[in-house]
Amino acid sequence: MSSLSKLLCGIILLTAPTIQYGGYYLLTLLTGQSEQELTDFQRSMFRAGHAHAGVLAILALLAQLLLDYALLPGWLLWVARLGFPLAAVLVSAGFFAGAGGRHVTQPTPFIAVLYAGAGLLAVAVVLAGIGLIRAR
């Protein structure tokens, strides 16, 4: 495992408590322990945001290990390495921001953050795949 992978994996792991707290907060909302009322749309979006945060953080960890073996020019390797964790943040944030507000039943303009994250994730995944195939 490269020094850079260790650094980025350490940073990604430090985000786990924020994901855990988000799950706790979401649980208080969904079980009625909070006075804040959510629409069905908001419940769905917030659940999706939390789920994507966890899954994409795990993918970002795995990607750091795989990218140690990828054959990419230095700057593209950086795009891939940083793209995975940044996409996790953007996708998750996009779900929450896209449903934020009172009595929201349709995506707000902030849903664009989700699409930016999905685009970045696609770039990172394609770069990692190409880099690994080139290194075979």
C-alpha positions in Angstrom: 0.0 0.0 0.0 1.5 3.3 -1.0 2.0 6.2 1.3 -0.6 8.2 -0.6 -3.2 5.4 -0.3 -2.6 5.3 3.4 -3.1 9.0 3.7 -6.3 9.1 1.7 -7.7 6.0 3.3 -7.0 7.5 6.7 -8.9 10.7 5.7 -11.8 8.7 4.3 -12.0 6.6 7.4 -12.2 9.8 9.5 -15.4 10.6 7.7 -17.1 7.5 9.1 -18.3 9.3 12.3 -20.1 11.9 10.2 -21.9 9.1 8.3 -22.7 7.5 11.6 -24.1 10.7 13.1 -26.1 11.2 9.9 -27.6 7.8 10.4 -28.5 8.6 14.0 -30.1 11.9 13.0 -32.0 10.3 10.2 -33.3 7.6 12.6 -34.6 10.3 14.9 -36.4 11.9 12.0 -37.9 8.6 10.7 -39.0 7.4 14.1 -40.8 10.6 15.1 -38.3 11.5 17.8 -37.7 14.9 16.1 -40.3 17.6 15.8 -39.3 18.2 12.2 -41.8 16.9 9.7 -40.7 15.3 6.5 -42.6 14.6 3.2 -42.4 11.2 1.7 -40.1 12.6 -0.9 -37.7 14.0 1.7 -37.7 10.7 3.6 -36.7 8.8 0.4 -34.1 11.3 -0.6 -32.5 11.5 2.9 -32.4 7.7 3.1 -30.8 7.5 -0.3 -28.3 10.2 0.7 -27.2 8.3 3.8 -27.0 5.0 2.0 -24.9 6.5 -0.8 -22.6 8.1 1.7 -21.7 4.8 3.2 -21.5 2.7 0.1 -19.4 5.3 -1.8 -17.1 5.8 1.1 -16.4 2.0 1.0 -15.8 2.2 -2.7 -13.5 5.2 -2.2 -11.4 3.1 0.2 -11.2 0.1 -2.2 -10.3 2.4 -5.1 -7.3 3.8 -3.3 -5.9 0.2 -3.0 -6.7 -0.6 -6.6 -5.2 2.7 -7.9 -1.8 1.7 -6.5 -1.7 -0.8 -9.4 -3.1 1.5 -12.1 -1.0 2.8 -15.0 -2.1 6.4 -15.5 -0.3 9.7 -16.0 0.3 11.4 -12.7 -2.4 14.0 -13.0 -5.0 11.5 -14.2 -4.1 9.3 -11.2 -4.8 12.2 -8.9 -8.1 12.9 -10.6 -9.1 9.2 -10.0 -7.8 9.1 -6.4 -9.6 12.3 -5.4 -12.6 11.7 -7.6 -13.8 8.7 -5.6 -14.0 10.4 -2.1 -15.2 13.7 -3.6 -18.0 12.0 -5.5 -19.1 10.3 -2.3 -19.4 13.7 -0.6 -21.1 15.3 -3.6 -23.6 12.5 -4.3 -24.7 12.3 -0.7 -24.8 16.0 -0.2 -26.9 16.3 -3.4 -29.6 14.0 -2.1 -29.8 16.0 1.1 -29.6 19.4 -0.6 -32.0 18.4 -3.3 -34.7 17.7 -0.7 -33.9 20.4 1.8 -36.5 22.8 3.0 -40.0 22.8 4.4 -42.6 20.6 2.8 -40.5 19.8 -0.3 -42.1 17.3 -2.6 -39.8 17.8 -5.7 -36.1 18.2 -6.2 -34.7 21.7 -5.5 -32.2 23.2 -7.9 -29.5 21.9 -5.5 -30.1 18.5 -7.0 -27.4 19.6 -9.4 -24.8 18.7 -6.7 -25.9 15.1 -7.0 -25.4 15.1 -10.8 -22.0 16.7 -10.4 -21.0 13.9 -8.0 -22.4 11.2 -10.3 -20.4 12.7 -13.2 -17.2 12.8 -11.1 -17.8 9.2 -10.0 -18.1 8.1 -13.6 -14.9 9.8 -14.5 -13.0 8.2 -11.6 -14.4 4.8 -12.3 -13.5 4.9 -16.0 -10.0 6.2 -15.2 -9.5 3.5 -12.6 -10.7 0.8 -15.0 -8.5 2.0 -17.9 -5.5 2.4 -15.6 -5.9 -1.2 -14.3 -6.3 -2.6 -17.8 -3.2 -0.7 -19.0 -1.2 -2.1 -16.1 -2.0 -5.8 -16.7 
